[in-house]
Amino acid sequence: MFKNCKKKFKYKYIDKINITPIKSHYLSFGTSLHNTLAELNKLPIELQTYESSVPILEKHWISEGYESDEDELSYLLQAKEMLENYCADRKDLGRIIFSEEMIKHYLSKNLTLCGKIDKVYVSENEKIEILDFKTGNSFSPFIDLREDIQLPIYLLLLKYKLGVFPSIISYYYISINQKVSLEVTKEVIDYSLLQLKNIISEINLETQFPFTPTTRCNKFCEYYSSCEYYKNIN
């Protein structure tokens, strides 16, 4: 959020203005699939089938944000197709350690690292792997260490929880059933931690918190109606 719009970050985390988030079908769709995959991955491996996933999806399905019943049905069918492809050709088989778990670690009184890790497991080649499910349509063929703040947070959280860094970190794009992986070397760890330190320093030193308006603010930002920027230009 800080990287996307510093003013929104200030509204939420410094001013602590509590506003109900905008109901978005993108968020509903992603949350529904993430919760389904989390429960599915906790089942015994022989029960991790498409037939098992359908009732789980229907149990976790969130209907908020869709424009019509037809629109919602279209996304539900899309979610089922994604699960069918996932179950038919798994890229993440192995012994699960945990799934969809929120981890917090207090580094100091002013700094807490937290994140919900989708899946950590021992892969078929006996390596500890962090897996993050991506349920949107965007795809990147590589993990960009220069921009990815999620990566160093996940690395540190797993280190604090299990006492070791993972060997692999992967993003699993469910919409196309493709996984993009990165080997976690010492160079990756050092560079990732440097990136994290830099963004923490940038947050601590920021005093102006400028706006970063976009054409999508009215659809995706819960602070839009009270945002000083849009009040001044309207």
Secondary structure, 3 states (H helix, E strand, C coil): CCCCCHHHHHHHHHCCCCCCCCCCHHHHHHHHHHHHHHHHHHCCHHHCCHHHHHHHHHHHCCCCCCCCHHHHHHHHHHHHHHHHHHHHCCCCCEEEEEEEEEEEEEEECCEEEEEEEEEEEEECCCCEEEEEEECCCCCCCCCCCCCCCHHHHHHHHHHHHHCCCCCEEEEEECCCCEEEEEECCHHHHHHHHHHHHHHHHHHHHCCCCCCCCCCCHHHHCCCHHHCHHHHHHC
